[in-house]
């Protein structure tokens, strides 16, 4: 095995152990000695790859984001469908991805509001993830409310994208404590969006 393969393998082993510890104890409950014991790698290897606990957290969040969005659909994947069906297919596929990786949004929320949230590396990464999600919502919703011809139209679309993103964030808490799935909440939100689109078409007719 090449040295680069060994390096990649060691990083993955450490991140897998970190994911387990953070899930069980939270970020503040993860200590390097336990991470070393669980991963089977010395603390020196952990510091070599990540520098410190914050480096581990940043790398773990980025890896989780990349893993999720490797299977996360683009709204354009459904461009051959009518706007409301396009939106429903995209949102359903996105929720299925989240159901398969429930730790993703929990980790993102924990990072976003934790004591380390002000660190530059965390802020930049979280902002990149949030901007990606927001743009996906804009892309998914735009055909339903087209044409977007005024600042008021743009503001409404932006607010609805924020609402969709916030609802999905909140479901990460709900599914943790109350059970259930993200996919189960697709129909009512699609119905809400359908009604809003019909209402705005009526206002512009």
Beta strands, then each sheet from edge to edge (+ up, - down):
end
